């Protein structure tokens, strides 16, 4: 069974070497570093520490695109299990054997880790509550009780990696969970250590407001993408219900002989009901498109699988 550990890295010269060495000392694996256009000595330190493969982006593409490239490279290397970890040395790489155990035992397709963010005193308050809020929203969208949606320390079976298709250009953490639930992949969640960062600052969440906006907007789009009929029915219900209330109000006035003075309400009610109905129709169209997307994803999965030797 081949284990590939992938490490997306951007300007992590102070920590990347420690991460690689700890992995090498812990478990037999192929370590690949995904250098996302670093401008410091990340590449040099990764080579010095003994990374088996280093793939470099010519410019900084962002975490989501780099993660996607990492999955593709790991599959090309015929990985049976893929572990993704961060380059900042905040995760304990000695936990990798425990993280991959559910996959080895065929009890999981994906293993997520839980940093117990609520009790992380070394994490800034804004980020701590931002993480908790993001996890709560991701749980609602996915329809699955997620303990820590932002943890990047996670493991994937080959099968799950083949089925994931990263569309975001910012962060992959919530999207992979939403897709995993949608594709009915078996998820196991395990606690993990999360150390205080030493050297530098977060490359992804440098601004909590910007992160919340970009990640939140993507999660909303993901909900509409994976549950289009439900999304549009909910949206259509709002104007339809308001229109229905106005229509009932007009009928009551009409029965009491004072309907002639409320024709504007009847016109507005008709408009709102029609708009609500049209939005629901859009939901049916979007659901049909979603069905086609699922067929295309299945074809893509089979194409990717055919390119990998068993």
C-alpha positions as CSV (number, residue, x, y, z in Angstrom):
1,X,0.0,0.0,0.0
2,X,1.6,3.3,-1.1
3,X,1.2,6.4,1.0
4,X,1.8,9.8,-0.4
5,X,2.0,12.8,1.8
6,X,1.5,16.1,0.1
7,X,2.5,19.5,1.5
8,X,1.2,22.7,-0.2
9,X,3.8,25.4,0.7
10,X,4.0,29.1,0.1
11,X,7.0,31.0,1.7
12,X,7.5,28.5,4.5
13,X,11.3,28.3,4.6
14,X,11.3,28.4,8.4
15,X,9.1,25.3,8.8
16,X,8.9,23.1,5.7
17,X,12.1,21.3,6.5
18,X,10.9,20.3,10.0
19,X,7.6,19.0,8.6
20,X,9.4,16.8,6.0
21,X,11.9,15.4,8.5
22,X,9.2,14.6,11.0
23,X,7.2,12.7,8.3
24,X,10.3,10.8,7.2
25,X,11.1,9.8,10.8
26,X,7.4,8.7,11.4
27,X,6.3,6.6,8.5
28,X,7.5,5.2,5.2
29,X,5.9,7.4,2.5
30,X,6.5,9.4,-0.6
31,X,6.6,13.1,0.3
32,X,5.7,15.6,-2.3
33,X,6.0,19.4,-1.8
34,X,3.8,21.7,-3.8
35,X,5.7,24.9,-4.0
36,X,3.1,27.6,-4.7
37,X,5.3,30.2,-6.3
38,X,7.4,30.9,-3.1
39,X,9.7,33.8,-3.2
40,X,11.9,32.7,-0.2
41,X,14.0,29.6,0.3
42,X,11.1,27.2,0.6
43,X,12.3,25.2,-2.4
44,X,15.9,25.0,-1.1
45,X,14.8,23.9,2.3
46,X,12.4,21.2,1.0
47,X,15.2,19.7,-1.1
48,X,17.6,19.8,1.8
49,X,15.1,18.0,4.1
50,X,14.6,15.1,1.6
51,X,11.3,15.7,-0.2
52,X,10.9,12.9,-2.8
53,X,9.2,15.2,-5.3
54,X,8.8,19.0,-5.6
55,X,6.3,20.5,-8.0
56,X,6.5,24.3,-8.4
57,X,3.9,26.7,-9.7
58,X,5.5,29.5,-11.7
59,X,3.4,32.0,-9.7
60,X,1.2,31.9,-6.6
61,X,-2.0,30.1,-7.6
62,X,-3.6,29.9,-4.1
63,X,-4.2,26.9,-1.8
64,X,-7.2,25.4,-3.6
65,X,-5.5,25.2,-7.0
66,X,-2.3,23.9,-5.5
67,X,-4.2,21.3,-3.5
68,X,-5.9,20.2,-6.7
69,X,-2.5,19.8,-8.4
70,X,-1.3,17.8,-5.4
71,X,-4.1,15.3,-5.7
72,X,-3.4,14.9,-9.4
73,X,0.3,14.4,-8.8
74,X,-0.3,11.9,-6.0
75,X,-2.7,9.9,-8.2
76,X,-0.1,9.9,-11.0
77,X,2.3,8.4,-8.4
78,X,-0.2,5.6,-7.9
79,X,-1.0,6.5,-4.3
80,X,-3.4,4.2,-2.4
81,X,-3.7,6.7,0.4
82,X,-3.0,10.5,0.3
83,X,-2.4,12.6,3.3
84,X,-2.5,16.4,3.1
85,X,-0.7,18.4,5.7
86,X,0.3,22.0,6.1
87,X,3.8,23.3,5.8
88,X,3.7,25.5,8.9
89,X,4.6,22.7,11.4
90,X,1.4,23.2,13.4
91,X,0.2,19.7,12.9
92,X,2.0,16.7,14.5
93,X,3.1,14.5,11.7
94,X,3.7,11.6,14.2
95,X,-0.1,11.3,14.1
96,X,-0.2,10.2,10.4
97,X,-0.3,6.4,11.2
98,X,-3.4,7.0,13.4
99,X,-5.0,9.3,10.8
100,X,-4.7,6.7,7.9
101,X,-5.7,3.7,10.0
102,X,-9.5,4.0,9.3
103,X,-8.7,4.0,5.5
104,X,-6.4,1.0,5.8
105,X,-9.1,-0.9,7.8
106,X,-11.7,0.1,5.1
107,X,-13.7,2.0,7.6
108,X,-13.4,5.4,5.9
109,X,-12.9,7.0,2.5
110,X,-11.8,10.3,4.0
111,X,-10.5,11.1,7.4
112,X,-10.9,14.6,8.8
113,X,-9.1,16.0,11.8
114,X,-10.6,18.1,14.6
115,X,-8.3,20.7,16.2
116,X,-10.8,21.4,19.0
117,X,-10.7,25.0,17.9
118,X,-13.0,26.2,20.7
119,X,-10.2,25.5,23.3
120,X,-7.2,26.6,21.2
121,X,-5.9,29.4,23.4
122,X,-3.0,30.2,21.1
123,X,-5.3,30.9,18.2
124,X,-6.4,34.6,17.9
125,X,-9.9,35.1,19.1
126,X,-11.2,36.4,15.8
127,X,-9.8,33.4,13.9
128,X,-11.1,31.0,16.5
129,X,-14.7,32.2,16.3
130,X,-14.4,32.6,12.5
131,X,-13.3,29.0,12.3
132,X,-16.3,27.9,14.5
133,X,-18.8,30.0,12.4
134,X,-17.4,28.6,9.2
135,X,-17.6,25.1,10.4
136,X,-21.2,25.7,11.5
137,X,-22.2,27.0,8.1
138,X,-20.4,24.2,6.3
139,X,-22.3,21.7,8.4
140,X,-25.6,23.3,7.5
141,X,-24.8,23.3,3.8
142,X,-23.4,19.8,3.7
143,X,-26.1,18.4,5.9
144,X,-23.5,16.7,8.0
145,X,-22.2,17.3,11.5
146,X,-18.6,18.6,10.9
147,X,-16.4,19.2,13.9
148,X,-13.7,21.2,12.2
149,X,-14.2,22.2,8.6
150,X,-11.0,24.2,8.2
151,X,-8.4,21.6,9.3
152,X,-6.0,20.9,6.5
153,X,-4.6,17.7,8.1
154,X,-6.7,15.0,6.4
155,X,-6.4,11.7,4.6
156,X,-8.0,10.4,1.4
157,X,-8.3,6.9,-0.1
158,X,-7.5,6.7,-3.8
159,X,-11.2,6.2,-4.6
160,X,-12.2,9.4,-2.8
161,X,-9.4,11.4,-4.4
162,X,-10.6,10.2,-7.8
163,X,-14.1,11.4,-7.1
164,X,-13.2,14.9,-5.8
165,X,-13.2,17.8,-8.3
166,X,-11.9,21.0,-6.9
167,X,-13.7,24.0,-8.4
168,X,-12.8,26.8,-5.9
169,X,-9.8,29.0,-6.6
170,X,-9.4,30.0,-2.9
171,X,-9.8,27.2,-0.4
172,X,-10.5,23.5,-0.7
173,X,-11.3,22.6,2.9
174,X,-15.1,23.1,2.9
175,X,-15.6,22.1,-0.7
176,X,-14.1,18.7,-0.3
177,X,-16.4,18.0,2.6
178,X,-19.5,19.2,0.8
179,X,-18.6,17.0,-2.2
180,X,-17.7,14.0,0.0
181,X,-21.2,14.2,1.6
182,X,-22.9,14.7,-1.8
183,X,-21.1,11.7,-3.2
184,X,-21.9,9.6,-0.1
185,X,-18.2,8.9,0.8
186,X,-17.6,7.5,4.2
187,X,-16.1,10.2,6.5
188,X,-14.4,9.6,9.9
189,X,-13.4,12.5,12.2
190,X,-10.5,12.2,14.6
191,X,-9.0,14.6,17.1
192,X,-5.5,16.0,16.4
193,X,-2.9,18.2,18.0
194,X,-2.5,21.7,16.7
195,X,0.6,23.5,17.9
196,X,1.2,27.2,18.1
197,X,2.8,28.6,14.9
198,X,6.5,29.5,15.1
199,X,7.9,31.8,12.4
200,X,5.8,33.8,10.0
201,X,2.0,34.2,9.8
202,X,-0.9,32.4,8.2
203,X,-0.6,32.5,4.4
204,X,-4.3,31.7,3.9
205,X,-6.1,33.7,6.6
206,X,-4.1,36.9,6.8
207,X,-7.4,38.8,6.9
208,X,-10.3,37.2,8.7
209,X,-12.9,39.5,7.0
210,X,-11.6,38.7,3.5
211,X,-11.4,35.0,4.3
212,X,-15.0,34.9,5.7
213,X,-16.4,36.7,2.7
214,X,-14.6,34.6,0.1
215,X,-15.1,31.3,1.8
216,X,-18.7,32.1,2.8
217,X,-19.7,33.2,-0.8
218,X,-18.2,30.0,-2.2
219,X,-20.0,27.8,0.3
220,X,-23.3,29.5,-0.7
221,X,-22.6,28.8,-4.3
222,X,-21.7,25.2,-3.5
223,X,-25.1,24.8,-1.7
224,X,-26.9,26.1,-4.8
225,X,-24.7,23.9,-7.0
226,X,-25.3,20.6,-5.1
227,X,-28.9,21.3,-4.0
228,X,-30.3,23.5,-6.7
229,X,-34.0,22.4,-6.5
230,X,-34.1,22.9,-2.7
231,X,-32.3,26.3,-3.0
232,X,-34.6,27.7,-5.7
233,X,-37.7,26.4,-4.0
234,X,-36.7,28.1,-0.8
235,X,-35.9,31.4,-2.7
236,X,-39.2,31.1,-4.6
237,X,-41.2,30.5,-1.5
238,X,-40.4,33.9,-0.1
239,X,-42.1,36.1,-2.8
240,X,-44.8,33.4,-3.4
241,X,-45.8,33.5,0.3
242,X,-45.8,37.3,0.4
243,X,-47.9,37.4,-2.7
244,X,-50.3,34.8,-1.2
245,X,-50.7,36.9,2.0
246,X,-51.5,40.0,-0.1
247,X,-54.0,38.0,-2.2
248,X,-55.8,36.7,0.9
249,X,-55.8,40.2,2.3
250,X,-57.4,41.5,-0.9
251,X,-60.0,38.7,-0.8
252,X,-61.0,39.6,2.8
253,X,-61.3,43.3,1.8
254,X,-63.4,42.3,-1.3
255,X,-65.8,40.2,0.8
256,X,-66.3,43.1,3.1
257,X,-67.0,45.4,0.2
258,X,-63.9,47.5,0.3
259,X,-61.8,45.7,-2.3
260,X,-61.9,48.5,-4.9
261,X,-59.4,50.6,-2.9
262,X,-56.8,47.9,-2.7
263,X,-56.3,47.0,-6.4
264,X,-52.6,47.8,-6.1
265,X,-52.3,45.0,-3.5
266,X,-53.9,42.6,-5.9
267,X,-51.5,43.6,-8.7
268,X,-48.4,43.3,-6.4
269,X,-49.7,39.9,-5.1
270,X,-50.0,38.6,-8.7
271,X,-46.5,39.8,-9.5
272,X,-45.0,38.2,-6.4
273,X,-46.8,34.9,-6.9
274,X,-45.6,34.8,-10.6
275,X,-42.0,35.6,-9.6
276,X,-42.1,32.9,-6.9
277,X,-43.4,30.4,-9.4
278,X,-40.8,31.3,-12.0
279,X,-38.0,30.9,-9.4
280,X,-39.3,27.4,-8.6
281,X,-39.3,26.6,-12.4
282,X,-35.6,27.8,-12.5
283,X,-35.0,25.2,-9.7
284,X,-36.3,22.4,-11.9
285,X,-34.1,23.5,-14.7
286,X,-31.1,23.8,-12.4
287,X,-31.8,20.3,-11.0
288,X,-31.8,18.9,-14.6
289,X,-28.4,20.6,-15.1
290,X,-27.2,19.2,-11.8
291,X,-28.2,15.7,-13.1
292,X,-26.0,16.2,-16.2
293,X,-23.2,17.4,-13.9
294,X,-23.3,14.1,-12.0
295,X,-23.2,12.1,-15.2
296,X,-20.2,14.2,-16.4
297,X,-18.5,13.7,-13.0
298,X,-19.0,9.9,-13.3
299,X,-17.4,9.9,-16.7
300,X,-14.5,12.0,-15.4
301,X,-14.1,9.6,-12.5
302,X,-13.9,6.6,-14.9
303,X,-11.4,8.4,-17.2
304,X,-9.2,9.3,-14.3
305,X,-9.4,5.8,-12.9
306,X,-8.5,4.3,-16.3
307,X,-5.3,6.3,-16.3
308,X,-4.1,4.8,-13.0
309,X,-2.7,1.3,-12.7
310,X,-4.1,-0.9,-10.0
